[in-house]
Amino acid sequence: MSVVVTPYVLAGGGPLVAEAIAERRPGLEIEYVDDEDDLVERVADAEAVLTHRLPDSILEAATDLEWVQALSAGTDAYDHDALADRNVALTTVSGIHAKPIGQHVLAALLHFERRFDRAVAQQRRSEWRRYTGGELGDRTVGIVGVGAIGSQVAEYCQPFDARIVGLKRDPTDAPETLAESYGPDDLETLLTQSDYLVLACPLTEDTRGLIDADALATLSGDAVVVNVARGEVVDETALIDALEADELGGAALDVFEEEPLPEESPLWDRDDVLLTPHIAGSTPHYWDRCAEVFLENWDRYQSGESLRNRVV
């Protein structure tokens, strides 16, 4: 079985993930292709492809393809119908982001709770003015999407004595860290309780635009929105309007409707917004963890078992 790593792997990770796999399985035939023009030819007899996206031209050229290993948790960049029509499996690396994203969310909560935005502003002005910070133990953290990432966020928040509530497709299968677990129809109930609203759900037709103007209006005027899901889960215009009307306490955003975030976006200049460039899942261990997920699935594929994190 030949395996190809495409040039569409983000952050220059193509050769790194190929090397991590080769080190663990020296006998596995794997090739990193760094040129898009060469890829059409190289992928022709590949049975498996590792990538962050798969253009239609590459899928058409890969006549022997049986399996695509997405190097991300989300798969909205892939044509599920085209893969299903070709009987090509699509798997993700869902789960490997839980620790770094969980820590990213915790850092954002502490940023707002301990008012580090004010500390940085005062430092820049050489201004010594004491102020009072808050404690997470006095807050309710509402998590939309209590999968691997949401569960890790809840686990990290628990030692701070925060009250944690969550929205889950199947609320009966919720972790013990949640004080309350709600189903998809109970979003309003979760919103009314949340001092911090953490979005950690996948982007689907049900979650696209989930946090719209009505949802934002349901939050308290001091609530902070933390989005580590996908930008399209939030109506960005409605969020900006709510911030400008002083109807929210702030926002910590790692993802946006358009990426990179346009220079003209008013989000750049707001003191009550913490922006990061879609790096919540970043970690020095990323490619090693991708390699481990792929090789687990490699063994499952070889033995005819069901693949982990299969979405198509």
N, C-alpha and C positions, 0 to 999 in steps of 0.2 A: 504494500500500500504506500503510495507516494503522498507526501504532505507538503503543501506550499503555504508559506507565510507571505501575504501580499504587501505591497508598498503602502497600503491604506491603513496601516497600524499607526495609531497616534503617538505623538511625543517621541518619535524615533525608536519606538519599541520593537520594531520588526526583528532586527538581528538579535536583540536581547532575549525575546521569547523563544526564537529559534535555537539560540545557544543554550538556554536553560533546559529546553526539551532534549537537545542532543546530549548534554552532559548527563542527564538522567537516563537516557536510553540511547547509548552509542550506536546501536544497530538499526535505529529507526531512520528511514529515508526521508529527510526533511530538508527543504530548501527555502531560503529567504530570497525573494525576488525584489530588487530595489527599483526596477524600471518598469513603468506602466506599459510601455510598448512591448517589452519582453514577456510581460505577464500573460498576454493572450496565448502565446505559444507554450509557455511553461505550464500553464494551468490545464492544458488540453487533456492530459492523462492523469491529472491529480484526482485522488479519491477524497481527500480532505483538504480544507482551506481554513487557515486562521486569519482573521481580519476584523477591522472595525466597521467595514461596509463592503458591499458587493455590487458593483455596477452591473447593469443588465448585460453589457457586452462581455463581461468576464463570466457571468453565469452561462451565457450562451456558448462561450468558447470551452467551458469545462464540461465536456461531453461525458466524462466518466465520474463526475462528482457525486458523492453519496452523502457528504456531511460537511456542514459549515460550522466551525467553532467561532462564535462571536466573542471578541475579547472585551465584552462589556456586559452589563446586566440588562440594559434596555435593548430592544431589537426593532425600534421604530424606523431604523435606517435600512431595514431589509424588506424585500417583497415576499411576504409570507405565502401569498397565493402562488407566485411563480415557483417558489421552492417546493411547495406541496404538490404542484402539478408535475414537477420533475421527480417527486418522491425523494427529495434531498432533506436530510435531517438538519435542523438548526438548533444548536445548544448555546447556552450562555455561561458566563463565569459568575453568575449570581451567587452572592455569599462572600466573595473575597473582598468586597468593599466595606463590609460591616464595621470593622474596627476603625479604619481611618475616617470613614464618614461619621461614625458615632462620636469619635473624638472631635471632629470638626464641628458637629452640632453642639457638643458640650462646650467647646470653646466659644461659640457664638452666644450661647445662653449666658455664660459667665461674662462675656464682653458687655452685654447689656445690663446684666444684674449688678456687676461691679463698676459699671459706668466708665469703662476704659476709653470710650470715645471722648468723654469729657477730660480724662487724664491726658490723652494725647494732645487734645486742643490746648489745654493749659500748659503743657510742656513746651509746645511750639511758641507760646507767648511768654515763656519764662515766668509763668504766673503761679504763685503758691496760694491756693485757696482750697481749704479742706471741704469735703462734701461727704455725704453718707451713702454707702453702697447698700445693696439689698442682699437677700439670701434666697437661693433656690428652694430652700425648705418651706418658704412661704408661698410658693407658686405651684400652679397646675400646668403641667406640660401635656398638651394634647398632640398625639401622633396619628397622622393619617397614613396608613400603610404600615402594619406591624408585621413585616416579614423579617428577613435576616437583619436589615439595616435598622428598621424601627425597633425591633427587639433589643438590638445592641444599644441604641439610644436610651431605651428604657432602663437597661441594666446599668449604663453609665450614670444616669440621673438618680438612681435609687439611693446610693450612699449619701447624696446631698439632701435626702429626705423630701424631695419633691413629690407631689402627688402626680401620678401618671395615668392618663386615660388614653385609650386608643380606638381607632376605627379600623376594622378588619373585615375582609369579605366573609369569613366565618368566625364570628366573635366567640364561639364556643371553644376555639382552638387558640386562645390567647395565652401569652406567658403570665406567670404569677406576679410579675413586676407591675402589672396594670391594676390600678384600683378599680377601674371600670372598663369594660370592653363593649364596643358598640358595632352594629352592622352598618352597611352603606346607607340605609335609610335614616340613620340617626346622626347625620353630620351636624345638624343644627344644635343638637344636644351637646355634642363635643365642643362646638365653637363657643357656646355660651359659657363653658367652664374654663377655656384655655387662656392662660396668661401668655404662654408661648405655643404657637401652632407650628408643629414640625411636619413638613410634607416629605414623605419618604415612599410614596406610592409609585407604581409604574405608570407610564403614559398609555392610556387606553381611550377608547371612545367614551367610556364612562367618566374618566378622570380629566379629560381635556376641558379646560375652563372650569374645573370644579370649584376653585376659589374665585368666584366672580364678585361683582359689586354687592350683591345681597349677602353672600357669605362673609365678606369683609365687614359689612355693616353689622353683622351679628356678633362679631368679636367686640370685646371691650375697647375703649379708647386708648388703653395702655398696652394692649396686646402687641406682641412681636411675631411676625411671620418669618419662619425659617424654611427656605426651600432648597432641598438637596435632591429633589425628584427630577422633574423636567420643567423647563420654563413654561411650557404650554399648559401646565396644571393650573397656573395662576393667570388670571386676566391682568396683564401687566399695566394696561391703561387704567383699569379700576384701582389697582394697587397704588399707582402714582397719585391718582385723584384722592384716595383715602389718606395718603401720607401728606399731601399738600393741604388737605383740609384739617390736618391735625387730628384725624380720627383713628390713628394707630400709634403705638409707642415706637414702632420702627420695623425694620426688616433686615434679615441676613439672607443674602441671595447668592447662590453659587451657580445657578442656571437661569437662562433667560429665553424669551421667545425668539430673539435673534442673537446669534453668537458669531463673532464677538459682539458685545454690547455696543451699539452705535455711539459715536462720540457725542452726538447731540442729545442722548438720553438724559433726562433730568435726574435719573438715579445717581449719576456720577457725583453730583454736587451736594447731596443731602448728608447732613451730619448724622441723621437717624437711620442711615442705611449702611450696612457693612457688605461690601462687594468682594467676591473672590471669583477668579476666571475659570469656573468649572473644574476645580481641583480638589473637591472634597474627598474624592476617592483615591487621591494620589498617595503613594507610599513607596519607599525604596524596595519593598517586597512584592510589588505588583506583578512583575513578569514571572517571578518564581511561582507565585500563587496561580497565575494563569497556566503555567506549564503543568502544575500539579493537577489542576482540574482537567486539562486536556488529556493527560496521561491516564487519569482514572477512567475517563471516557474511552480512551484508546483501548484499554483492557476490556471494558464492557463491550465495545464494538467488536473486538476480536472474538469474544466469547458469545456474542449474540444476545447479550443482556440489554435491558433498557438503559438509555443514556441519561446521565444526570443533567438536570436543567434543560431538558428538551422542550422547546416551544413550538416546533413544527415537526 
